[in-house]
Amino acid sequence: MRPNPTFVEALRQRVDRDSTILFICRSGNRSRDAAIAMTAAGYPRCYNVRDGFDGQRDAHGHRGHGGWRAAGLPWVQD
């Protein structure tokens, strides 16, 4: 997957610099990159949700031993 070249500018148009921004993705890798990019763009209150929603892969390639869902944090699925 390659980064969206308009990501930073799109957020700049929608989010104030003093906003707190939480980034989350499946494993925490893409959201980490997003938080780093926005911090570099002058948004000091950007945070990555470590291990994302589903967590990192285990020795068998399965996810679920870390992340938002495994931590028992609230979520819904429609």
C-alpha positions in Angstrom: 0.0 0.0 0.0 1.3 3.4 -0.8 0.7 6.6 1.1 -2.1 9.0 -0.1 -0.2 12.1 -1.4 -3.1 14.4 -0.5 -3.6 13.1 3.1 -1.9 15.9 5.0 -3.5 18.6 2.9 -7.0 17.0 3.2 -6.7 17.0 7.0 -5.4 20.5 7.1 -8.6 21.7 5.4 -10.8 19.9 8.0 -8.9 19.8 11.3 -7.6 22.7 13.5 -3.9 22.5 14.5 -4.8 22.5 18.2 -7.1 19.5 17.9 -6.3 16.2 19.5 -6.2 13.6 16.7 -6.3 9.8 17.3 -5.3 7.6 14.4 -6.2 3.9 14.3 -6.0 1.2 11.6 -6.0 -2.6 11.7 -2.5 -3.2 13.1 -1.3 0.3 14.1 1.3 0.6 11.4 -0.5 2.9 8.9 -2.0 4.9 11.7 1.5 5.4 13.2 2.7 6.8 9.8 -0.3 9.1 9.7 0.4 10.4 13.2 4.0 11.0 12.3 3.1 12.8 9.1 0.6 15.1 10.8 3.0 15.8 13.7 5.6 16.8 11.1 3.0 19.0 9.4 2.6 21.0 12.7 -0.1 19.2 14.5 1.5 18.5 17.9 -1.4 16.5 19.5 -1.5 13.4 17.2 -1.6 10.0 18.7 -1.4 6.5 17.3 -3.5 3.7 18.9 -0.8 1.1 19.5 -1.4 -2.2 17.8 -4.4 -0.8 16.0 -7.8 -2.4 16.2 -6.9 -6.1 15.6 -3.3 -6.2 16.9 -0.2 -7.7 15.4 0.1 -11.2 14.0 1.0 -14.1 16.1 3.4 -17.0 15.1 0.5 -18.5 13.1 -0.3 -15.3 11.2 -3.5 -14.6 13.2 -4.4 -11.3 14.7 -6.2 -10.7 18.0 -3.6 -10.9 20.8 -3.3 -7.1 21.0 -5.1 -4.0 19.9 -8.3 -2.2 20.7 -10.6 -5.2 20.5 -8.4 -7.6 22.5 -8.1 -4.9 25.2 -11.9 -5.0 25.6 -12.4 -1.4 24.6 -15.8 -0.4 23.3 -16.7 -1.0 19.6 -19.7 -1.8 17.5 -20.1 -3.4 14.1 -22.9 -2.5 11.7 
